[in-house]
């Protein structure tokens, strides 16, 4: 959960989003994309994505797409 935990603190939402955008821009560069990815990193990522999504907070959110 690491840095993703800052998403829940409210005040750090812009920082988290800015870091996400910076990372996406960095990995989209041709010179970065040309670097092979470690097979262990890929395996760990696949394992993480295979797990069911879990809420990050113990409290239900009042936000709903149906509001």
PDB file with SEQRES, HELIX, SHEET and CRYST1 records, atoms N, CA, C and O in Angstrom:
SEQRES   1 A   67  UNK UNK UNK UNK UNK UNK UNK UNK UNK UNK UNK UNK UNK          
SEQRES   2 A   67  UNK UNK UNK UNK UNK UNK UNK UNK UNK UNK UNK UNK UNK          
SEQRES   3 A   67  UNK UNK UNK UNK UNK UNK UNK UNK UNK UNK UNK UNK UNK          
SEQRES   4 A   67  UNK UNK UNK UNK UNK UNK UNK UNK UNK UNK UNK UNK UNK          
SEQRES   5 A   67  UNK UNK UNK UNK UNK UNK UNK UNK UNK UNK UNK UNK UNK          
SEQRES   6 A   67  UNK UNK                                                      
HELIX    1 AA1 UNK A    2  UNK A    9  5                                   8    
HELIX    2 AA2 UNK A   13  UNK A   27  1                                  15    
HELIX    3 AA3 UNK A   30  UNK A   33  1                                   4    
HELIX    4 AA4 UNK A   39  UNK A   50  1                                  12    
CRYST1    1.000    1.000    1.000  90.00  90.00  90.00 P 1           1          
ATOM      1  N   UNK A   1       0.826  -1.175   0.000  1.00  0.00           N  
ATOM      2  CA  UNK A   1       0.000   0.000   0.000  1.00  0.00           C  
ATOM      3  C   UNK A   1       0.875   1.245   0.000  1.00  0.00           C  
ATOM      4  O   UNK A   1       0.530   2.183  -0.718  1.00  0.00           O  
ATOM      5  N   UNK A   2       1.926   1.336   0.706  1.00  0.00           N  
ATOM      6  CA  UNK A   2       2.961   2.355   0.656  1.00  0.00           C  
ATOM      7  C   UNK A   2       2.470   3.751   0.352  1.00  0.00           C  
ATOM      8  O   UNK A   2       1.681   4.318   1.108  1.00  0.00           O  
ATOM      9  N   UNK A   3       2.941   4.316  -0.770  1.00  0.00           N  
ATOM     10  CA  UNK A   3       2.608   5.679  -1.124  1.00  0.00           C  
ATOM     11  C   UNK A   3       1.132   5.843  -1.472  1.00  0.00           C  
ATOM     12  O   UNK A   3       0.599   6.949  -1.376  1.00  0.00           O  
ATOM     13  N   UNK A   4       0.474   4.784  -1.869  1.00  0.00           N  
ATOM     14  CA  UNK A   4      -0.936   4.895  -2.200  1.00  0.00           C  
ATOM     15  C   UNK A   4      -1.766   5.264  -0.989  1.00  0.00           C  
ATOM     16  O   UNK A   4      -2.864   5.800  -1.139  1.00  0.00           O  
ATOM     17  N   UNK A   5      -1.271   4.990   0.203  1.00  0.00           N  
ATOM     18  CA  UNK A   5      -1.991   5.342   1.413  1.00  0.00           C  
ATOM     19  C   UNK A   5      -2.180   6.839   1.563  1.00  0.00           C  
ATOM     20  O   UNK A   5      -3.125   7.267   2.226  1.00  0.00           O  
ATOM     21  N   UNK A   6      -1.306   7.658   0.966  1.00  0.00           N  
ATOM     22  CA  UNK A   6      -1.453   9.108   1.059  1.00  0.00           C  
ATOM     23  C   UNK A   6      -2.686   9.585   0.322  1.00  0.00           C  
ATOM     24  O   UNK A   6      -3.167  10.686   0.590  1.00  0.00           O  
ATOM     25  N   UNK A   7      -3.211   8.796  -0.595  1.00  0.00           N  
ATOM     26  CA  UNK A   7      -4.428   9.167  -1.319  1.00  0.00           C  
ATOM     27  C   UNK A   7      -5.573   9.417  -0.347  1.00  0.00           C  
ATOM     28  O   UNK A   7      -6.402  10.293  -0.595  1.00  0.00           O  
ATOM     29  N   UNK A   8      -5.641   8.680   0.740  1.00  0.00           N  
ATOM     30  CA  UNK A   8      -6.745   8.761   1.667  1.00  0.00           C  
ATOM     31  C   UNK A   8      -6.660   9.955   2.618  1.00  0.00           C  
ATOM     32  O   UNK A   8      -7.630  10.237   3.321  1.00  0.00           O  
ATOM     33  N   UNK A   9      -5.551  10.651   2.660  1.00  0.00           N  
ATOM     34  CA  UNK A   9      -5.385  11.702   3.656  1.00  0.00           C  
ATOM     35  C   UNK A   9      -6.032  13.020   3.261  1.00  0.00           C  
ATOM     36  O   UNK A   9      -6.010  13.957   4.059  1.00  0.00           O  
ATOM     37  N   UNK A  10      -6.602  13.137   2.082  1.00  0.00           N  
ATOM     38  CA  UNK A  10      -7.288  14.348   1.683  1.00  0.00           C  
ATOM     39  C   UNK A  10      -6.347  15.439   1.234  1.00  0.00           C  
ATOM     40  O   UNK A  10      -6.399  15.850   0.075  1.00  0.00           O  
ATOM     41  N   UNK A  11      -5.491  15.921   2.109  1.00  0.00           N  
ATOM     42  CA  UNK A  11      -4.583  17.003   1.776  1.00  0.00           C  
ATOM     43  C   UNK A  11      -3.520  16.617   0.759  1.00  0.00           C  
ATOM     44  O   UNK A  11      -2.951  17.486   0.099  1.00  0.00           O  
ATOM     45  N   UNK A  12      -3.249  15.338   0.628  1.00  0.00           N  
ATOM     46  CA  UNK A  12      -2.193  14.888  -0.282  1.00  0.00           C  
ATOM     47  C   UNK A  12      -2.725  14.367  -1.613  1.00  0.00           C  
ATOM     48  O   UNK A  12      -1.971  13.779  -2.389  1.00  0.00           O  
ATOM     49  N   UNK A  13      -4.009  14.574  -1.887  1.00  0.00           N  
ATOM     50  CA  UNK A  13      -4.584  14.064  -3.128  1.00  0.00           C  
ATOM     51  C   UNK A  13      -3.924  14.660  -4.358  1.00  0.00           C  
ATOM     52  O   UNK A  13      -3.655  13.941  -5.321  1.00  0.00           O  
ATOM     53  N   UNK A  14      -3.657  15.958  -4.345  1.00  0.00           N  
ATOM     54  CA  UNK A  14      -3.000  16.588  -5.494  1.00  0.00           C  
ATOM     55  C   UNK A  14      -1.578  16.078  -5.666  1.00  0.00           C  
ATOM     56  O   UNK A  14      -1.134  15.839  -6.789  1.00  0.00           O  
ATOM     57  N   UNK A  15      -0.869  15.911  -4.574  1.00  0.00           N  
ATOM     58  CA  UNK A  15       0.492  15.397  -4.643  1.00  0.00           C  
ATOM     59  C   UNK A  15       0.488  13.996  -5.222  1.00  0.00           C  
ATOM     60  O   UNK A  15       1.295  13.679  -6.096  1.00  0.00           O  
ATOM     61  N   UNK A  16      -0.419  13.152  -4.737  1.00  0.00           N  
ATOM     62  CA  UNK A  16      -0.519  11.777  -5.231  1.00  0.00           C  
ATOM     63  C   UNK A  16      -0.835  11.762  -6.716  1.00  0.00           C  
ATOM     64  O   UNK A  16      -0.218  11.015  -7.475  1.00  0.00           O  
ATOM     65  N   UNK A  17      -1.788  12.577  -7.133  1.00  0.00           N  
ATOM     66  CA  UNK A  17      -2.174  12.623  -8.535  1.00  0.00           C  
ATOM     67  C   UNK A  17      -1.030  13.163  -9.388  1.00  0.00           C  
ATOM     68  O   UNK A  17      -0.794  12.664 -10.489  1.00  0.00           O  
ATOM     69  N   UNK A  18      -0.326  14.160  -8.902  1.00  0.00           N  
ATOM     70  CA  UNK A  18       0.816  14.711  -9.619  1.00  0.00           C  
ATOM     71  C   UNK A  18       1.913  13.670  -9.791  1.00  0.00           C  
ATOM     72  O   UNK A  18       2.515  13.570 -10.860  1.00  0.00           O  
ATOM     73  N   UNK A  19       2.176  12.889  -8.737  1.00  0.00           N  
ATOM     74  CA  UNK A  19       3.182  11.830  -8.827  1.00  0.00           C  
ATOM     75  C   UNK A  19       2.755  10.762  -9.833  1.00  0.00           C  
ATOM     76  O   UNK A  19       3.583  10.242 -10.581  1.00  0.00           O  
ATOM     77  N   UNK A  20       1.459  10.437  -9.851  1.00  0.00           N  
ATOM     78  CA  UNK A  20       0.951   9.455 -10.796  1.00  0.00           C  
ATOM     79  C   UNK A  20       1.130   9.941 -12.232  1.00  0.00           C  
ATOM     80  O   UNK A  20       1.576   9.186 -13.096  1.00  0.00           O  
ATOM     81  N   UNK A  21       0.783  11.194 -12.483  1.00  0.00           N  
ATOM     82  CA  UNK A  21       0.934  11.753 -13.829  1.00  0.00           C  
ATOM     83  C   UNK A  21       2.399  11.790 -14.240  1.00  0.00           C  
ATOM     84  O   UNK A  21       2.732  11.426 -15.368  1.00  0.00           O  
ATOM     85  N   UNK A  22       3.278  12.225 -13.342  1.00  0.00           N  
ATOM     86  CA  UNK A  22       4.721  12.251 -13.643  1.00  0.00           C  
ATOM     87  C   UNK A  22       5.238  10.859 -13.994  1.00  0.00           C  
ATOM     88  O   UNK A  22       6.010  10.692 -14.938  1.00  0.00           O  
ATOM     89  N   UNK A  23       4.805   9.868 -13.227  1.00  0.00           N  
ATOM     90  CA  UNK A  23       5.235   8.492 -13.479  1.00  0.00           C  
ATOM     91  C   UNK A  23       4.730   7.999 -14.824  1.00  0.00           C  
ATOM     92  O   UNK A  23       5.475   7.368 -15.574  1.00  0.00           O  
ATOM     93  N   UNK A  24       3.475   8.278 -15.134  1.00  0.00           N  
ATOM     94  CA  UNK A  24       2.911   7.853 -16.413  1.00  0.00           C  
ATOM     95  C   UNK A  24       3.640   8.518 -17.583  1.00  0.00           C  
ATOM     96  O   UNK A  24       3.891   7.882 -18.606  1.00  0.00           O  
ATOM     97  N   UNK A  25       3.976   9.793 -17.427  1.00  0.00           N  
ATOM     98  CA  UNK A  25       4.721  10.479 -18.478  1.00  0.00           C  
ATOM     99  C   UNK A  25       6.118   9.879 -18.644  1.00  0.00           C  
ATOM    100  O   UNK A  25       6.599   9.717 -19.765  1.00  0.00           O  
ATOM    101  N   UNK A  26       6.761   9.554 -17.531  1.00  0.00           N  
ATOM    102  CA  UNK A  26       8.107   8.986 -17.593  1.00  0.00           C  
ATOM    103  C   UNK A  26       8.107   7.630 -18.286  1.00  0.00           C  
ATOM    104  O   UNK A  26       8.944   7.376 -19.153  1.00  0.00           O  
ATOM    105  N   UNK A  27       7.181   6.763 -17.914  1.00  0.00           N  
ATOM    106  CA  UNK A  27       7.181   5.416 -18.493  1.00  0.00           C  
ATOM    107  C   UNK A  27       6.677   5.394 -19.929  1.00  0.00           C  
ATOM    108  O   UNK A  27       6.854   4.395 -20.627  1.00  0.00           O  
ATOM    109  N   UNK A  28       6.051   6.476 -20.381  1.00  0.00           N  
ATOM    110  CA  UNK A  28       5.580   6.522 -21.765  1.00  0.00           C  
ATOM    111  C   UNK A  28       6.666   6.980 -22.733  1.00  0.00           C  
ATOM    112  O   UNK A  28       6.475   6.906 -23.947  1.00  0.00           O  
ATOM    113  N   UNK A  29       7.788   7.447 -22.225  1.00  0.00           N  
ATOM    114  CA  UNK A  29       8.889   7.894 -23.092  1.00  0.00           C  
ATOM    115  C   UNK A  29       9.524   6.689 -23.788  1.00  0.00           C  
ATOM    116  O   UNK A  29       9.702   5.637 -23.176  1.00  0.00           O  
ATOM    117  N   UNK A  30       9.863   6.848 -25.071  1.00  0.00           N  
ATOM    118  CA  UNK A  30      10.451   5.728 -25.833  1.00  0.00           C  
ATOM    119  C   UNK A  30      11.709   5.150 -25.180  1.00  0.00           C  
ATOM    120  O   UNK A  30      11.892   3.933 -25.168  1.00  0.00           O  
ATOM    121  N   UNK A  31      12.571   6.002 -24.642  1.00  0.00           N  
ATOM    122  CA  UNK A  31      13.813   5.495 -24.045  1.00  0.00           C  
ATOM    123  C   UNK A  31      13.537   4.668 -22.794  1.00  0.00           C  
ATOM    124  O   UNK A  31      14.298   3.752 -22.482  1.00  0.00           O  
ATOM    125  N   UNK A  32      12.474   4.972 -22.083  1.00  0.00           N  
ATOM    126  CA  UNK A  32      12.104   4.185 -20.909  1.00  0.00           C  
ATOM    127  C   UNK A  32      11.433   2.892 -21.334  1.00  0.00           C  
ATOM    128  O   UNK A  32      11.697   1.833 -20.764  1.00  0.00           O  
ATOM    129  N   UNK A  33      10.573   2.976 -22.324  1.00  0.00           N  
ATOM    130  CA  UNK A  33       9.853   1.792 -22.790  1.00  0.00           C  
ATOM    131  C   UNK A  33      10.783   0.767 -23.429  1.00  0.00           C  
ATOM    132  O   UNK A  33      10.457  -0.419 -23.468  1.00  0.00           O  
ATOM    133  N   UNK A  34      11.938   1.206 -23.929  1.00  0.00           N  
ATOM    134  CA  UNK A  34      12.889   0.310 -24.581  1.00  0.00           C  
ATOM    135  C   UNK A  34      13.659  -0.552 -23.579  1.00  0.00           C  
ATOM    136  O   UNK A  34      14.271  -1.550 -23.960  1.00  0.00           O  
ATOM    137  N   UNK A  35      13.630  -0.169 -22.294  1.00  0.00           N  
ATOM    138  CA  UNK A  35      14.363  -0.914 -21.267  1.00  0.00           C  
ATOM    139  C   UNK A  35      13.540  -2.141 -20.879  1.00  0.00           C  
ATOM    140  O   UNK A  35      12.373  -2.004 -20.510  1.00  0.00           O  
ATOM    141  N   UNK A  36      14.129  -3.341 -20.955  1.00  0.00           N  
ATOM    142  CA  UNK A  36      13.377  -4.543 -20.574  1.00  0.00           C  
ATOM    143  C   UNK A  36      13.030  -4.537 -19.083  1.00  0.00           C  
ATOM    144  O   UNK A  36      13.793  -4.051 -18.247  1.00  0.00           O  
ATOM    145  N   UNK A  37      11.879  -5.081 -18.785  1.00  0.00           N  
ATOM    146  CA  UNK A  37      11.427  -5.157 -17.399  1.00  0.00           C  
ATOM    147  C   UNK A  37      11.866  -6.489 -16.788  1.00  0.00           C  
ATOM    148  O   UNK A  37      11.825  -7.530 -17.445  1.00  0.00           O  
ATOM    149  N   UNK A  38      12.280  -6.441 -15.539  1.00  0.00           N  
ATOM    150  CA  UNK A  38      12.695  -7.630 -14.801  1.00  0.00           C  
ATOM    151  C   UNK A  38      11.520  -8.611 -14.706  1.00  0.00           C  
ATOM    152  O   UNK A  38      10.406  -8.213 -14.364  1.00  0.00           O  
ATOM    153  N   UNK A  39      11.762  -9.876 -15.003  1.00  0.00           N  
ATOM    154  CA  UNK A  39      10.683 -10.868 -14.977  1.00  0.00           C  
ATOM    155  C   UNK A  39      10.101 -11.039 -13.573  1.00  0.00           C  
ATOM    156  O   UNK A  39       8.927 -11.385 -13.433  1.00  0.00           O  
ATOM    157  N   UNK A  40      10.898 -10.805 -12.539  1.00  0.00           N  
ATOM    158  CA  UNK A  40      10.386 -10.892 -11.167  1.00  0.00           C  
ATOM    159  C   UNK A  40       9.404  -9.763 -10.875  1.00  0.00           C  
ATOM    160  O   UNK A  40       8.410  -9.963 -10.177  1.00  0.00           O  
ATOM    161  N   UNK A  41       9.684  -8.581 -11.409  1.00  0.00           N  
ATOM    162  CA  UNK A  41       8.773  -7.444 -11.242  1.00  0.00           C  
ATOM    163  C   UNK A  41       7.455  -7.744 -11.955  1.00  0.00           C  
ATOM    164  O   UNK A  41       6.380  -7.486 -11.413  1.00  0.00           O  
ATOM    165  N   UNK A  42       7.539  -8.284 -13.159  1.00  0.00           N  
ATOM    166  CA  UNK A  42       6.332  -8.639 -13.904  1.00  0.00           C  
ATOM    167  C   UNK A  42       5.514  -9.706 -13.177  1.00  0.00           C  
ATOM    168  O   UNK A  42       4.286  -9.626 -13.137  1.00  0.00           O  
ATOM    169  N   UNK A  43       6.180 -10.692 -12.609  1.00  0.00           N  
ATOM    170  CA  UNK A  43       5.486 -11.745 -11.870  1.00  0.00           C  
ATOM    171  C   UNK A  43       4.794 -11.172 -10.635  1.00  0.00           C  
ATOM    172  O   UNK A  43       3.659 -11.542 -10.332  1.00  0.00           O  
ATOM    173  N   UNK A  44       5.467 -10.276  -9.925  1.00  0.00           N  
ATOM    174  CA  UNK A  44       4.868  -9.652  -8.741  1.00  0.00           C  
ATOM    175  C   UNK A  44       3.670  -8.797  -9.131  1.00  0.00           C  
ATOM    176  O   UNK A  44       2.659  -8.785  -8.429  1.00  0.00           O  
ATOM    177  N   UNK A  45       3.779  -8.089 -10.234  1.00  0.00           N  
ATOM    178  CA  UNK A  45       2.672  -7.270 -10.713  1.00  0.00           C  
ATOM    179  C   UNK A  45       1.478  -8.130 -11.101  1.00  0.00           C  
ATOM    180  O   UNK A  45       0.339  -7.812 -10.759  1.00  0.00           O  
ATOM    181  N   UNK A  46       1.738  -9.208 -11.809  1.00  0.00           N  
ATOM    182  CA  UNK A  46       0.646 -10.119 -12.186  1.00  0.00           C  
ATOM    183  C   UNK A  46      -0.040 -10.701 -10.948  1.00  0.00           C  
ATOM    184  O   UNK A  46      -1.264 -10.830 -10.914  1.00  0.00           O  
ATOM    185  N   UNK A  47       0.746 -11.046  -9.942  1.00  0.00           N  
ATOM    186  CA  UNK A  47       0.173 -11.586  -8.706  1.00  0.00           C  
ATOM    187  C   UNK A  47      -0.678 -10.531  -8.004  1.00  0.00           C  
ATOM    188  O   UNK A  47      -1.752 -10.841  -7.489  1.00  0.00           O  
ATOM    189  N   UNK A  48      -0.208  -9.301  -7.981  1.00  0.00           N  
ATOM    190  CA  UNK A  48      -0.963  -8.208  -7.352  1.00  0.00           C  
ATOM    191  C   UNK A  48      -2.279  -7.969  -8.083  1.00  0.00           C  
ATOM    192  O   UNK A  48      -3.323  -7.803  -7.452  1.00  0.00           O  
ATOM    193  N   UNK A  49      -2.231  -7.953  -9.399  1.00  0.00           N  
ATOM    194  CA  UNK A  49      -3.435  -7.701 -10.194  1.00  0.00           C  
ATOM    195  C   UNK A  49      -4.427  -8.858 -10.124  1.00  0.00           C  
ATOM    196  O   UNK A  49      -5.620  -8.663 -10.356  1.00  0.00           O  
ATOM    197  N   UNK A  50      -3.953 -10.047  -9.808  1.00  0.00           N  
ATOM    198  CA  UNK A  50      -4.837 -11.210  -9.717  1.00  0.00           C  
ATOM    199  C   UNK A  50      -5.642 -11.217  -8.417  1.00  0.00           C  
ATOM    200  O   UNK A  50      -6.659 -11.904  -8.322  1.00  0.00           O  
ATOM    201  N   UNK A  51      -5.195 -10.460  -7.420  1.00  0.00           N  
ATOM    202  CA  UNK A  51      -5.911 -10.410  -6.145  1.00  0.00           C  
ATOM    203  C   UNK A  51      -7.177  -9.583  -6.280  1.00  0.00           C  
ATOM    204  O   UNK A  51      -7.235  -8.659  -7.091  1.00  0.00           O  
ATOM    205  N   UNK A  52      -8.202  -9.912  -5.482  1.00  0.00           N  
ATOM    206  CA  UNK A  52      -9.420  -9.103  -5.511  1.00  0.00           C  
ATOM    207  C   UNK A  52      -9.149  -7.713  -4.933  1.00  0.00           C  
ATOM    208  O   UNK A  52      -8.321  -7.553  -4.037  1.00  0.00           O  
ATOM    209  N   UNK A  53      -9.848  -6.729  -5.450  1.00  0.00           N  
ATOM    210  CA  UNK A  53      -9.699  -5.362  -4.950  1.00  0.00           C  
ATOM    211  C   UNK A  53     -10.228  -5.291  -3.529  1.00  0.00           C  
ATOM    212  O   UNK A  53     -11.263  -5.875  -3.209  1.00  0.00           O  
ATOM    213  N   UNK A  54      -9.513  -4.573  -2.684  1.00  0.00           N  
ATOM    214  CA  UNK A  54      -9.929  -4.393  -1.300  1.00  0.00           C  
ATOM    215  C   UNK A  54     -10.025  -2.894  -1.016  1.00  0.00           C  
ATOM    216  O   UNK A  54      -9.223  -2.116  -1.532  1.00  0.00           O  
ATOM    217  N   UNK A  55     -10.992  -2.486  -0.205  1.00  0.00           N  
ATOM    218  CA  UNK A  55     -11.092  -1.065   0.145  1.00  0.00           C  
ATOM    219  C   UNK A  55      -9.855  -0.636   0.943  1.00  0.00           C  
ATOM    220  O   UNK A  55      -9.294  -1.417   1.711  1.00  0.00           O  
ATOM    221  N   UNK A  56      -9.443   0.617   0.745  1.00  0.00           N  
ATOM    222  CA  UNK A  56      -8.267   1.130   1.439  1.00  0.00           C  
ATOM    223  C   UNK A  56      -8.592   1.673   2.825  1.00  0.00           C  
ATOM    224  O   UNK A  56      -7.689   1.887   3.635  1.00  0.00           O  
ATOM    225  N   UNK A  57      -9.864   1.894   3.102  1.00  0.00           N  
ATOM    226  CA  UNK A  57     -10.238   2.439   4.404  1.00  0.00           C  
ATOM    227  C   UNK A  57     -11.218   1.495   5.097  1.00  0.00           C  
ATOM    228  O   UNK A  57     -11.934   0.748   4.430  1.00  0.00           O  
ATOM    229  N   UNK A  58     -11.254   1.523   6.416  1.00  0.00           N  
ATOM    230  CA  UNK A  58     -12.196   0.669   7.140  1.00  0.00           C  
ATOM    231  C   UNK A  58     -13.612   1.238   7.140  1.00  0.00           C  
ATOM    232  O   UNK A  58     -14.536   0.588   7.627  1.00  0.00           O  
ATOM    233  N   UNK A  59     -13.794   2.454   6.594  1.00  0.00           N  
ATOM    234  CA  UNK A  59     -15.094   3.111   6.613  1.00  0.00           C  
ATOM    235  C   UNK A  59     -15.689   3.160   5.223  1.00  0.00           C  
ATOM    236  O   UNK A  59     -14.969   3.411   4.256  1.00  0.00           O  
ATOM    237  N   UNK A  60     -16.983   2.927   5.097  1.00  0.00           N  
ATOM    238  CA  UNK A  60     -17.599   2.999   3.774  1.00  0.00           C  
ATOM    239  C   UNK A  60     -17.586   4.429   3.256  1.00  0.00           C  
ATOM    240  O   UNK A  60     -17.651   5.381   4.034  1.00  0.00           O  
ATOM    241  N   UNK A  61     -17.503   4.570   1.958  1.00  0.00           N  
ATOM    242  CA  UNK A  61     -17.488   5.881   1.335  1.00  0.00           C  
ATOM    243  C   UNK A  61     -18.910   6.362   1.086  1.00  0.00           C  
ATOM    244  O   UNK A  61     -19.789   5.569   0.751  1.00  0.00           O  
ATOM    245  N   UNK A  62     -19.133   7.655   1.247  1.00  0.00           N  
ATOM    246  CA  UNK A  62     -20.446   8.220   0.944  1.00  0.00           C  
ATOM    247  C   UNK A  62     -20.571   8.514  -0.550  1.00  0.00           C  
ATOM    248  O   UNK A  62     -21.655   8.841  -1.033  1.00  0.00           O  
ATOM    249  N   UNK A  63     -19.460   8.397  -1.281  1.00  0.00           N  
ATOM    250  CA  UNK A  63     -19.469   8.656  -2.716  1.00  0.00           C  
ATOM    251  C   UNK A  63     -20.028   7.451  -3.447  1.00  0.00           C  
ATOM    252  O   UNK A  63     -19.711   6.307  -3.120  1.00  0.00           O  
ATOM    253  N   UNK A  64     -20.853   7.715  -4.428  1.00  0.00           N  
ATOM    254  CA  UNK A  64     -21.406   6.657  -5.257  1.00  0.00           C  
ATOM    255  C   UNK A  64     -21.596   7.185  -6.658  1.00  0.00           C  
ATOM    256  O   UNK A  64     -21.903   8.364  -6.839  1.00  0.00           O  
ATOM    257  N   UNK A  65     -21.419   6.336  -7.651  1.00  0.00           N  
ATOM    258  CA  UNK A  65     -21.673   6.754  -9.016  1.00  0.00           C  
ATOM    259  C   UNK A  65     -23.165   6.970  -9.252  1.00  0.00           C  
ATOM    260  O   UNK A  65     -23.557   7.551 -10.264  1.00  0.00           O  
ATOM    261  N   UNK A  66     -23.989   6.511  -8.330  1.00  0.00           N  
ATOM    262  CA  UNK A  66     -25.439   6.658  -8.481  1.00  0.00           C  
ATOM    263  C   UNK A  66     -25.943   7.962  -7.877  1.00  0.00           C  
ATOM    264  O   UNK A  66     -27.119   8.286  -8.047  1.00  0.00           O  
ATOM    265  N   UNK A  67     -25.109   8.718  -7.183  1.00  0.00           N  
ATOM    266  CA  UNK A  67     -25.555   9.995  -6.570  1.00  0.00           C  
ATOM    267  C   UNK A  67     -25.898  11.004  -7.626  1.00  0.00           C  
ATOM    268  O   UNK A  67     -26.289  12.126  -7.303  1.00  0.00           O  
TER     269      UNK A  67                                                      
END                                                                             
